[in-house]
């Protein structure tokens, strides 16, 4: 309920600001562009963190499996060899549990694909697309900003299109209108 009230208030402030001066539409547009760019930057950081985490889990799992396999194979007894599959499953389960505890977005896929390979897939498929989208948004913003600076609305340069939106100031400036 609080979120809806805030959203309605923000829309009312924007609409009143637009009624005062239509160039506030540019501010609104650039605010949206900035939020979109920040979203992609944050998502790229999250994916890079996820990749590092999955790679680390994959390396830890591989090292544990190698150590355990060497230990069992040096014993040369049937009981140890029979226990190998269940011990491997236990190591994999523990690694999967670590991934879930660290809130890995791709923990379920990593269970199937393996943690190292899942990191590779994220890096090659998702991260590349995110970087491309971020670059596209950044170029679009720069293009629009250059367009606005080259042809100022209403025949005058208007510096407010790049200013950060201050809710308290804007709400006070449109209050009572």
C-alpha positions as CSV (number, residue, x, y, z in Angstrom):
1,X,0.0,0.0,0.0
2,X,2.8,2.3,0.9
3,X,4.6,1.7,-2.5
4,X,1.4,2.5,-4.4
5,X,0.9,5.7,-2.5
6,X,4.5,6.7,-3.2
7,X,4.1,5.9,-6.8
8,X,1.0,8.0,-7.1
9,X,2.7,10.9,-5.3
10,X,5.7,10.7,-7.7
11,X,3.4,10.6,-10.7
12,X,1.5,13.7,-9.4
13,X,4.8,15.6,-8.9
14,X,6.0,14.6,-12.4
15,X,2.7,15.6,-14.0
16,X,2.6,19.0,-12.2
17,X,6.3,19.6,-13.2
18,X,5.4,18.7,-16.8
19,X,2.4,21.1,-16.7
20,X,4.8,23.9,-15.5
21,X,7.4,23.2,-18.2
22,X,7.1,20.4,-20.8
23,X,10.9,20.1,-20.9
24,X,10.7,18.2,-17.7
25,X,9.8,15.3,-20.0
26,X,13.5,15.3,-20.9
27,X,14.4,15.0,-17.2
28,X,12.0,12.2,-16.8
29,X,13.4,10.4,-19.9
30,X,17.0,10.8,-18.7
31,X,16.1,9.7,-15.2
32,X,14.6,6.5,-16.7
33,X,17.8,6.0,-18.9
34,X,20.0,6.4,-15.8
35,X,18.0,3.9,-13.9
36,X,18.2,1.4,-16.7
37,X,22.0,1.9,-17.1
38,X,22.4,1.4,-13.3
39,X,20.2,-1.7,-13.4
40,X,22.5,-3.3,-16.1
41,X,25.6,-2.2,-14.3
42,X,24.4,-3.8,-11.1
43,X,23.3,-7.0,-12.9
44,X,26.7,-7.3,-14.6
45,X,28.3,-7.0,-11.2
46,X,26.0,-9.7,-9.8
47,X,26.7,-12.0,-12.7
48,X,30.5,-11.5,-12.3
49,X,30.1,-12.4,-8.6
50,X,28.1,-15.4,-9.5
51,X,30.7,-16.6,-12.1
52,X,33.5,-16.2,-9.5
53,X,31.5,-18.1,-6.9
54,X,30.6,-21.0,-9.2
55,X,34.2,-21.2,-10.4
56,X,35.4,-21.4,-6.8
57,X,32.9,-24.1,-6.0
58,X,33.8,-26.0,-9.1
59,X,37.5,-25.9,-8.1
60,X,36.9,-26.9,-4.5
61,X,34.7,-29.8,-5.6
62,X,37.3,-31.0,-8.2
63,X,40.0,-30.8,-5.5
64,X,38.0,-32.7,-3.0
65,X,37.0,-35.4,-5.5
66,X,40.6,-35.8,-6.6
67,X,41.9,-36.1,-3.1
68,X,39.2,-38.6,-2.1
69,X,39.7,-40.6,-5.2
70,X,43.4,-40.9,-4.7
71,X,42.9,-41.9,-1.1
72,X,40.5,-44.6,-2.0
73,X,42.5,-45.9,-5.0
74,X,45.6,-46.3,-2.9
75,X,43.8,-48.6,-0.4
76,X,43.1,-51.2,-3.1
77,X,40.2,-52.8,-1.2
78,X,36.7,-53.6,-2.5
79,X,34.8,-51.8,0.3
80,X,36.5,-48.5,-0.4
81,X,35.9,-48.8,-4.2
82,X,32.2,-49.7,-3.6
83,X,31.8,-46.6,-1.4
84,X,33.3,-44.3,-4.1
85,X,30.0,-43.4,-5.8
86,X,28.2,-42.5,-2.6
87,X,31.2,-40.4,-1.4
88,X,31.3,-38.6,-4.8
89,X,27.5,-37.9,-4.4
90,X,28.1,-36.6,-0.9
91,X,30.8,-34.1,-2.1
92,X,28.5,-32.9,-4.9
93,X,25.6,-32.5,-2.5
94,X,27.8,-30.5,-0.2
95,X,28.9,-28.2,-3.0
96,X,25.3,-27.8,-4.1
97,X,24.3,-26.9,-0.6
98,X,27.1,-24.2,-0.4
99,X,25.8,-22.7,-3.7
100,X,22.2,-22.5,-2.3
101,X,23.5,-21.0,1.0
102,X,25.2,-18.3,-1.0
103,X,22.0,-17.6,-2.9
104,X,23.4,-18.6,-6.3
105,X,20.9,-17.8,-9.0
106,X,22.1,-20.7,-11.1
107,X,22.5,-23.3,-8.3
108,X,19.9,-25.6,-9.8
109,X,21.5,-25.5,-13.3
110,X,24.9,-26.0,-11.7
111,X,23.6,-29.2,-10.1
112,X,23.0,-30.6,-13.6
113,X,25.8,-28.9,-15.6
114,X,28.5,-28.8,-12.9
115,X,29.6,-25.5,-11.2
116,X,32.6,-24.8,-13.4
117,X,30.7,-25.4,-16.6
118,X,27.7,-23.3,-15.4
119,X,30.1,-20.4,-14.7
120,X,31.4,-20.8,-18.3
121,X,27.9,-20.8,-19.7
122,X,27.0,-17.6,-17.7
123,X,30.2,-15.9,-18.9
124,X,29.7,-16.8,-22.6
125,X,26.0,-16.4,-22.9
126,X,24.4,-14.2,-20.3
127,X,27.3,-11.8,-19.5
128,X,28.0,-11.0,-23.1
129,X,24.4,-10.1,-23.7
130,X,24.3,-7.9,-20.6
131,X,27.5,-6.1,-21.7
132,X,25.9,-5.5,-25.1
133,X,22.7,-4.2,-23.6
134,X,24.6,-1.9,-21.2
135,X,26.6,-0.6,-24.1
136,X,23.4,-0.1,-26.2
137,X,21.8,1.9,-23.3
138,X,24.9,4.0,-22.8
139,X,25.1,4.9,-26.5
140,X,21.4,5.6,-26.6
141,X,21.7,8.0,-23.7
142,X,24.7,9.7,-25.2
143,X,23.0,10.0,-28.5
144,X,19.8,11.5,-27.0
145,X,21.8,13.9,-24.8
146,X,23.9,15.1,-27.8
147,X,20.6,15.6,-29.7
148,X,19.1,17.7,-26.9
149,X,22.3,19.7,-26.5
150,X,22.5,20.3,-30.2
151,X,18.8,21.4,-30.5
152,X,17.7,22.9,-27.2
153,X,14.0,22.7,-26.6
154,X,12.0,25.9,-26.9
155,X,15.0,27.7,-28.5
156,X,17.1,27.9,-25.3
157,X,19.6,25.6,-23.6
158,X,18.0,23.9,-20.7
159,X,20.6,22.5,-18.2
160,X,18.0,20.6,-16.1
161,X,17.9,17.6,-18.4
162,X,21.2,16.3,-16.8
163,X,20.5,17.3,-13.2
164,X,19.7,14.7,-10.6
165,X,16.0,14.8,-9.7
166,X,15.5,16.0,-6.2
167,X,12.1,14.9,-4.9
168,X,11.9,17.3,-2.0
169,X,12.8,20.3,-4.2
170,X,10.5,19.3,-7.0
171,X,7.6,18.5,-4.7
172,X,8.0,21.9,-3.0
173,X,8.2,23.7,-6.4
174,X,5.0,22.2,-7.7
175,X,3.0,22.3,-4.4
176,X,-0.2,24.2,-4.4
177,X,-0.5,24.4,-8.1
